[in-house]
Amino acid sequence: MAAPFPGTGVPLEEHLARRRRVLDALGDDAMILASGRPRIYSRDTEYRFRPASDFFYLTGFPEPEAVLVLRPAAAAPVTLFVRPRDPKAEVWTGRRAGPEGAVADYGVDAAFPVAELDERLADLIDGARRLHYEPWLDAELDARVRAALGQLRGKERFGRVAPEALVDPGALLHEMRLVKSEAELAVLRRACEITGTGHAAAMRACRPGLHEYQLQNVLESHFLDHGAPAPGFATIVGGGDNACILHYVENTDELRAGEMVLVDGGAEYGGYNGDVTRTYPVDGRFTPAQRSLYDIVLAALETGIEATRPGATIDGIHERTLRVLTEGLVDLGLVEGPVDEALSDRRFERYFMHRTSHWLGMDVHDVGRYRRDGASRPLVPGMVITVEPGLYIPADDESAPSDLRGTGVRLEDDVLVTADGHENLTRAHVPVAPQEVEGLVGRDARR
Ligand SMILES: [Mn+2]
């Protein structure tokens, strides 16, 4: 598969089909989505731009400052407002599609320079029953939408009609994004493959004396080397006690023999994200204490993955992993039993304080409601979740055995719900079994 960046990895036909679905669902309504603006990193230096996921999902259009207006009743139901071609500006900040390119390459019905939004928006949303638009994300766009609504309200006696309600676009789009199509899965599988093989590369490179940021570099350079333009989130590399900080991203410490390192990172490829965690001994050999903790988390991981199938729920998967983790904690003497009492008293929370799963897709913590009718919703084929149990024994926990203090383990795979169960999207690309991990860690250094 060719590297798709900066666009999404799915073909134009898929974007056209998604927009048709949204237009059908909108009926008499209208929708406005923005790609977003570059954010400042320092002074006049910008972060890498990546379009807002809802906008990207419907357009594949990679440029900032673009606005998509969907209006089934309009002569042009799909209108994209984009930065105009500007040879002088493009010398500095890169190529632009311009309105002509937006129509030719992204299949929209009409495209205009974004400066024309003010004169065209009121006409586009005139008569729409409801407006699907999320305010407060972009004050400048809010003002333009408000002006268009004001124009319509001011001219109602001339036959103009303003929408009667603002609706969260996510109510429609996030349900679509939650269930992945075959075209999306092809891209997501590749993101997961790049992510998994990156973790395997980090394992091979790991040795005492490296710094956490050097493992980060192995992982992230692997991503870039395989067509993933950036990590989907800040890479976590925590050696020793740093593994007990769930979102440790400083990555500044030296990796020491006798300690483990937790690596949580994922590639964004074609707009979709992998998200994998592995934890392994820095010197390639588990101590008995590390191994005892590792085996519990691994058993919880396998239990959670095994439970992933249509009809199961994220809460149900969480409860199963909690039971395995709690049994292990009781066995190790870290929490007092019996297991059922430890579960009902939530005694595990001291050592496992996060959830087992989240949705995965164009956003790492992907969109879509977790609950329906007050209960965890049943999984259906096409949903993708992470399974990521962990146990974290802080260095200063004096109630824990001394050889377990300062040890954190998290293991995470990405799992697709299929018609008859699940497909692990990451496992084939990076080992998790202790013997395989020991065989891989430091292999590059030993050569
Ligand atoms: Mn995750």
Boltz pocket constraint, residues with backbone or C-beta under 6 A from the ligand:
constraints:
  - pocket:
      binder: B
      contacts: [[A, 275], [A, 358], [A, 386], [A, 388], [A, 412]]
      max_distance: 6.0
